[in-house]
Amino acid sequence: MGRFSDMFGSRSVTALVERSRRKLATGKLDDAARLVESGLERYPASSGLLDLRLSIRRARAHKAMRRLEQRIELNGDPIAFEELIRLYQELQLPEEARRTAETFVEEHPQRDAPHLILGEMLMEVFLDDLQARHGHRAHEHLLQSANLNGLAVRPRLLLAEFYFCIDAKRSLAMMHESLERMATDTGALEGAFAVMAQVADSSADERLDGLLERIEVEGRLRRDPSDWPLSNRHGCASEVREDAADGVVRTLIDKGTLDEIVLLRRDGSVVTHASPLGIRGETTGEAPEADAEEYDPEAGTLLGAAISRPEPEGGFVDVVRTVSGKVFPQAREFDMGKLSRCTIRSKQGNVVVGKVGNVVVGARGAASGEPDRMWERVAQALESVTGRSTS
């Protein structure tokens, strides 16, 4: 009977998510997985269904993770370290992967693999948050990996990408020479060699500390990582079509789903801003006072007192800018991990700030509503006008 209702019941994405959640909550992983996969065939970009697929994969991988942890506890098995880190990464558990990589380095400092794994992780963190300290640590571990294994191409390619992004021309020239001497398959690296030859300058006056500090202060890399020829970021970035954003936010407001919604680019500029009184800044609205008193790192519910109420003329746009520009980076500074979204609860209403594709989204709704459900509706609506970048 259950399968009959699953097959012929409501096929809306919200109904599929709810039914899948109930199956998962009762431990029926196979049934939940079938529902999720069926739903993704129809709604491939649904964040709710994709999150549930990930939850199911994590539940199924629990025993494997525990076995690997036991092998590490027993004798510090390097292979178990690598397998566990890889599993954490596949399950999108970056903080767990990084903590395990840190332990791997501590227990096996003379092996090149732990330094390579941790260096690559820290480099990804640096390219995302642009914090100089992460850049320094990534550089240190990648250099250590290269020094421990004089024949390894991978750490040198990562160092070349790092130097390319921060415009370390002299260091890039040295890495170019080293890679040309080592590489046996020059065809696969032809594009990278061409770019290195164009950018590198062995006579450039260069100070790595200064380059990294300037990037942190300016909030941007000298070159886009997607321009590196060997980057796996090509064609992978999801982008909300700005020409369609106005229509989506207007529909959300007209349906009464939200009181206000803002979309920001990475630099903080406004893509669109809508409330019942207007669109694209015709009204700033009034942000609710944040009076929450707890932080839940799993749910991303932030201590409301940490966000001061903006000046009236700044309104909701400034609230969203503050959360995305200050709160999200500071969460990592306090080792709270990378927040995917932040919820502010108050008597005046609930606010959720998170990312959809390439934009930061801030949504404000009634205090009586459920913030998670509000975010799901917003994310699903924006995903309908989200595609893949071709840059």
C-alpha positions as CSV (number, residue, x, y, z in Angstrom):
1,M,0.0,0.0,0.0
2,G,2.9,2.3,0.9
3,R,4.5,1.9,-2.5
4,F,1.2,2.4,-4.3
5,S,0.7,5.8,-2.6
6,D,4.4,6.7,-3.3
7,M,3.9,6.0,-7.0
8,F,0.5,7.7,-7.4
9,G,0.4,10.2,-4.6
10,S,1.3,13.9,-4.9
11,R,4.4,14.3,-7.1
12,S,5.2,17.9,-6.0
13,V,8.8,18.4,-4.8
14,T,7.6,19.4,-1.3
15,A,5.4,16.3,-1.0
16,L,8.3,14.1,-2.2
17,V,10.7,15.7,0.4
18,E,8.2,15.2,3.2
19,R,7.5,11.5,2.4
20,S,11.2,10.8,2.0
21,R,12.0,12.4,5.3
22,R,9.4,10.3,7.0
23,K,10.9,7.1,5.5
24,L,14.4,8.2,6.6
25,A,13.2,9.0,10.1
26,T,11.8,5.5,10.6
27,G,15.1,3.9,9.3
28,K,13.7,2.8,5.9
29,L,16.7,3.8,4.0
30,D,16.0,1.8,0.8
31,D,12.5,3.2,0.6
32,A,13.7,6.8,1.2
33,A,16.4,6.4,-1.4
34,R,13.9,5.1,-4.0
35,L,11.7,8.1,-3.4
36,V,14.6,10.6,-3.5
37,E,16.0,9.2,-6.8
38,S,12.5,9.2,-8.3
39,G,12.1,12.8,-7.3
40,L,15.4,13.8,-8.6
41,E,14.6,12.5,-12.1
42,R,11.8,15.0,-12.2
43,Y,13.4,17.8,-10.0
44,P,17.2,17.4,-10.5
45,A,18.1,20.7,-8.9
46,S,15.9,20.4,-5.8
47,S,18.1,21.3,-2.8
48,G,15.7,19.4,-0.5
49,L,16.0,16.2,-2.4
50,L,19.7,16.5,-2.8
51,D,20.2,17.1,0.9
52,L,18.1,14.0,1.6
53,R,20.2,11.9,-0.8
54,L,23.3,13.1,1.1
55,S,21.7,12.2,4.4
56,I,20.9,8.7,3.2
57,R,24.5,8.3,1.9
58,R,25.9,9.4,5.2
59,A,23.6,7.0,7.1
60,R,24.7,4.1,4.9
61,A,28.4,5.0,5.3
62,H,28.3,5.1,9.1
63,K,29.6,1.5,9.6
64,A,32.4,2.0,7.0
65,M,33.5,5.2,8.8
66,R,33.5,3.5,12.1
67,R,35.7,0.7,10.8
68,L,38.2,3.1,9.4
69,E,38.3,5.1,12.6
70,Q,39.0,1.9,14.6
71,R,41.9,1.0,12.2
72,I,43.4,4.5,12.8
73,E,42.9,4.2,16.6
74,L,44.6,0.8,16.6
75,N,47.8,1.5,14.7
76,G,47.5,4.9,12.9
77,D,47.1,3.0,9.5
78,P,48.1,5.6,6.8
79,I,45.8,3.8,4.2
80,A,42.9,4.1,6.6
81,F,43.6,7.8,7.1
82,E,43.5,8.3,3.3
83,E,40.3,6.2,2.9
84,L,38.5,8.0,5.7
85,I,39.4,11.5,4.4
86,R,38.2,10.5,0.9
87,L,35.0,9.2,2.4
88,Y,34.4,12.4,4.4
89,Q,35.0,14.4,1.2
90,E,32.5,12.3,-0.8
91,L,29.9,12.8,1.9
92,Q,30.5,16.5,1.9
93,L,31.9,16.6,5.5
94,P,34.8,19.1,4.9
95,E,35.5,19.9,8.6
96,E,35.7,16.2,9.5
97,A,38.0,15.6,6.5
98,R,40.2,18.5,7.5
99,R,40.5,17.5,11.2
100,T,41.4,14.0,10.1
101,A,44.0,15.4,7.7
102,E,45.5,17.5,10.5
103,T,45.8,14.3,12.6
104,F,47.3,12.4,9.6
105,V,50.0,15.1,9.3
106,E,50.8,15.0,13.1
107,E,51.1,11.2,13.1
108,H,53.0,10.8,9.8
109,P,54.9,14.1,9.3
110,Q,57.6,12.5,7.1
111,R,55.1,11.2,4.5
112,D,54.3,13.4,1.6
113,A,50.7,12.2,1.2
114,P,49.3,13.8,4.4
115,H,50.9,17.2,3.6
116,L,49.5,17.0,0.0
117,I,46.0,16.2,1.2
118,L,45.9,18.9,3.9
119,G,47.6,21.4,1.6
120,E,45.0,20.9,-1.1
121,M,42.2,21.3,1.4
122,L,43.6,24.5,2.8
123,M,44.1,25.8,-0.7
124,E,40.4,25.3,-1.4
125,V,39.6,27.1,1.8
126,F,41.9,30.0,0.9
127,L,40.4,30.3,-2.6
128,D,37.0,30.5,-1.0
129,D,37.5,32.8,2.0
130,L,40.7,34.6,0.9
131,Q,42.1,34.6,4.4
132,A,45.9,35.0,4.3
133,R,46.5,32.5,7.1
134,H,44.9,29.8,5.1
135,G,47.0,30.7,2.1
136,H,50.2,30.6,4.1
137,R,49.3,27.1,5.6
138,A,48.3,25.7,2.2
139,H,51.6,26.9,0.7
140,E,53.6,25.5,3.6
141,H,52.1,22.0,3.4
142,L,52.2,21.8,-0.4
143,L,55.9,22.8,-0.4
144,Q,56.5,20.2,2.3
145,S,54.8,17.5,0.2
146,A,56.9,18.5,-2.8
147,N,60.1,18.5,-0.8
148,L,59.4,15.0,0.7
149,N,58.7,13.6,-2.8
150,G,61.0,14.9,-5.4
151,L,59.2,13.0,-8.2
152,A,55.6,14.1,-7.4
153,V,53.9,16.2,-10.0
154,R,50.7,16.8,-8.1
155,P,51.9,19.1,-5.3
156,R,53.9,21.2,-7.9
157,L,50.8,21.6,-10.1
158,L,48.8,22.8,-7.1
159,L,51.6,25.2,-6.2
160,A,51.6,26.5,-9.8
161,E,47.8,27.1,-9.6
162,F,48.2,28.8,-6.2
163,Y,51.0,31.1,-7.6
164,F,48.8,31.8,-10.7
165,C,45.8,32.9,-8.6
166,I,47.8,35.2,-6.3
167,D,50.1,36.5,-9.1
168,A,53.3,35.2,-7.6
169,K,55.2,35.5,-11.0
170,R,58.7,34.7,-9.8
171,S,57.5,31.6,-7.9
172,L,55.5,30.5,-10.9
173,A,58.5,30.8,-13.1
174,M,60.5,28.5,-10.8
175,M,57.6,26.0,-10.7
176,H,57.3,26.1,-14.4
177,E,60.9,25.1,-14.9
178,S,60.6,22.3,-12.3
179,L,57.5,20.9,-14.0
180,E,59.0,21.0,-17.4
181,R,61.9,19.0,-16.2
182,M,59.7,16.4,-14.5
183,A,56.7,16.0,-16.8
184,T,56.6,12.9,-19.0
185,D,53.2,13.6,-20.5
186,T,53.6,17.1,-21.7
187,G,50.5,16.9,-23.9
188,A,48.2,16.8,-20.9
189,L,49.9,19.8,-19.4
190,E,50.3,21.8,-22.6
191,G,47.6,24.4,-21.6
192,A,49.1,24.9,-18.2
193,F,52.6,25.3,-19.6
194,A,51.4,27.9,-22.0
195,V,49.7,29.9,-19.3
196,M,52.7,29.6,-17.0
197,A,55.0,30.8,-19.8
198,Q,52.8,33.8,-20.4
199,V,52.4,34.9,-16.7
200,A,55.7,33.8,-15.1
201,D,58.5,36.3,-14.6
202,S,61.8,35.1,-13.0
203,S,62.9,38.7,-12.4
204,A,59.7,39.9,-10.7
205,D,60.0,41.6,-7.3
206,E,57.8,39.4,-5.1
207,R,56.9,39.0,-1.4
208,L,54.4,36.2,-0.7
209,D,53.3,37.7,2.6
210,G,52.5,41.0,0.9
211,L,50.6,39.3,-1.9
212,L,48.4,37.3,0.5
213,E,47.7,40.2,2.8
214,R,46.7,42.4,-0.1
215,I,44.3,39.7,-1.3
216,E,42.7,39.4,2.1
217,V,42.3,43.2,2.4
218,E,41.0,43.7,-1.1
219,G,38.7,40.6,-0.9
220,R,39.6,39.3,-4.3
221,L,42.2,37.1,-6.0
222,R,44.5,38.5,-8.6
223,R,43.3,35.9,-11.1
224,D,40.1,33.8,-11.2
225,P,40.8,30.1,-10.3
226,S,38.5,29.1,-13.1
227,D,41.1,30.6,-15.6
228,W,43.7,28.0,-14.6
229,P,43.7,25.4,-17.5
230,L,43.7,22.4,-15.2
231,S,40.9,23.7,-12.9
232,N,38.0,21.4,-12.3
233,R,35.9,24.5,-11.8
234,H,35.3,24.9,-15.5
235,G,31.6,24.7,-16.3
236,C,30.8,23.7,-12.8
237,A,29.6,26.9,-11.2
238,S,25.8,27.2,-10.8
239,E,24.6,30.6,-11.7
240,V,21.2,32.3,-11.1
241,R,20.1,34.0,-14.3
242,E,19.9,37.6,-13.2
243,D,17.5,38.5,-16.0
244,A,15.0,36.0,-14.5
245,A,15.5,36.9,-10.9
246,D,13.0,39.8,-10.7
247,G,10.2,37.5,-11.8
248,V,11.0,34.8,-9.3
249,V,11.2,37.1,-6.3
250,R,8.1,38.9,-7.4
251,T,6.2,35.6,-7.5
252,L,7.5,34.6,-4.0
253,I,6.3,38.0,-2.6
254,D,2.9,37.9,-4.4
255,K,2.2,34.4,-3.1
256,G,2.8,35.6,0.5
257,T,5.7,33.2,0.9
258,L,8.0,36.0,2.1
259,D,7.9,39.5,3.5
260,E,11.1,40.5,1.8
261,I,13.9,39.0,-0.3
262,V,17.3,40.2,-1.4
263,L,19.8,38.7,-3.8
264,L,23.4,39.8,-3.7
265,R,26.5,39.2,-5.8
266,R,29.7,38.1,-4.2
267,D,31.0,41.8,-4.1
268,G,27.8,42.8,-2.1
269,S,26.1,44.5,-5.0
270,V,22.3,44.0,-5.3
271,V,20.9,41.6,-8.0
272,T,17.4,42.2,-6.9
273,H,15.4,43.3,-3.8
274,A,11.7,42.8,-3.4
275,S,9.0,43.4,-0.7
276,P,5.2,43.8,-1.0
277,L,5.8,47.5,-1.6
278,G,8.2,47.3,-4.5
279,I,11.1,45.7,-6.2
280,R,14.8,46.6,-6.8
281,G,15.2,48.9,-3.9
282,E,11.9,50.9,-4.3
283,T,11.6,50.2,-0.5
284,T,14.2,49.1,2.0
285,G,11.8,47.4,4.3
286,E,12.6,47.2,8.0
287,A,14.7,44.4,9.4
288,P,13.5,42.5,12.4
289,E,15.4,42.9,15.7
290,A,17.5,39.8,16.3
291,D,16.9,38.5,19.8
292,A,17.7,34.8,19.5
293,E,19.9,33.5,22.3
294,E,21.3,30.3,21.1
295,Y,23.6,29.1,18.3
296,D,23.0,25.7,16.7
297,P,26.0,24.9,14.5
298,E,24.2,22.1,12.8
299,A,21.1,24.2,11.8
300,G,23.2,27.3,11.4
301,T,21.0,29.3,13.9
302,L,23.1,32.3,14.9
303,L,23.2,34.2,18.2
304,G,20.9,37.1,17.3
305,A,22.8,39.6,19.5
306,A,25.9,39.1,17.4
307,I,24.2,41.0,14.5
308,S,23.5,44.6,15.4
309,R,20.4,46.2,13.9
310,P,21.3,48.3,10.9
311,E,20.5,52.0,10.5
312,P,17.0,52.5,9.1
313,E,18.2,53.6,5.7
314,G,20.3,50.4,5.3
315,G,17.3,48.1,6.0
316,F,17.3,44.5,5.1
317,V,20.0,44.7,2.4
318,D,22.5,45.7,5.0
319,V,21.5,42.8,7.3
320,V,22.2,40.3,4.5
321,R,25.5,42.0,3.6
322,T,26.5,41.8,7.3
323,V,25.8,38.1,7.6
324,S,27.4,37.2,4.3
325,G,30.4,39.5,4.6
326,K,31.2,39.3,8.3
327,V,29.3,36.5,10.1
328,F,30.0,33.7,7.6
329,P,33.8,34.4,7.5
330,Q,34.0,34.8,11.3
331,A,32.3,31.5,11.8
332,R,35.3,29.9,10.2
333,E,37.7,32.0,12.3
334,F,36.1,30.6,15.5
335,D,36.4,27.0,14.1
336,M,32.7,26.7,13.7
337,G,33.0,25.4,10.2
338,K,31.7,26.8,7.0
339,L,28.0,27.9,7.3
340,S,25.8,27.0,4.4
341,R,23.1,29.3,5.8
342,C,22.3,31.3,8.8
343,T,18.9,31.7,10.6
344,I,18.0,34.7,12.7
345,R,14.8,34.2,14.8
346,S,12.9,37.1,16.4
347,K,9.5,38.2,17.5
348,Q,9.2,40.4,14.5
349,G,10.0,37.7,12.0
350,N,12.5,35.1,10.8
351,V,15.5,35.8,8.5
352,V,17.5,33.2,6.6
353,V,20.7,34.0,4.7
354,G,22.4,31.5,2.5
355,K,23.8,30.8,-1.0
356,V,22.0,29.6,-4.1
357,G,24.4,29.1,-7.0
358,N,26.5,32.2,-7.3
359,V,24.4,34.6,-5.2
360,V,23.8,35.3,-1.6
361,V,20.1,35.2,-0.7
362,G,18.4,36.8,2.2
363,A,14.7,36.0,2.9
364,R,12.5,37.5,5.6
365,G,9.2,35.9,6.7
366,A,6.7,35.8,9.5
367,A,7.7,34.7,13.0
368,S,5.0,32.1,12.9
369,G,6.5,30.4,9.9
370,E,9.2,27.6,9.8
371,P,12.5,29.1,8.6
372,D,13.7,25.8,7.1
373,R,10.5,25.4,5.0
374,M,10.7,29.1,3.9
375,W,14.3,28.5,2.7
376,E,13.3,25.4,0.8
377,R,10.6,27.3,-1.1
378,V,13.0,30.1,-1.9
379,A,15.8,27.8,-3.0
380,Q,13.5,25.7,-5.1
381,A,12.1,28.8,-6.9
382,L,15.6,30.2,-7.6
383,E,16.9,26.8,-8.7
384,S,14.3,26.9,-11.5
385,V,16.3,29.8,-13.1
386,T,19.7,28.4,-12.2
387,G,22.1,27.0,-14.8
388,R,25.7,26.2,-15.2
389,S,28.3,28.8,-16.1
390,T,30.3,28.4,-19.2
391,S,33.2,30.5,-18.1
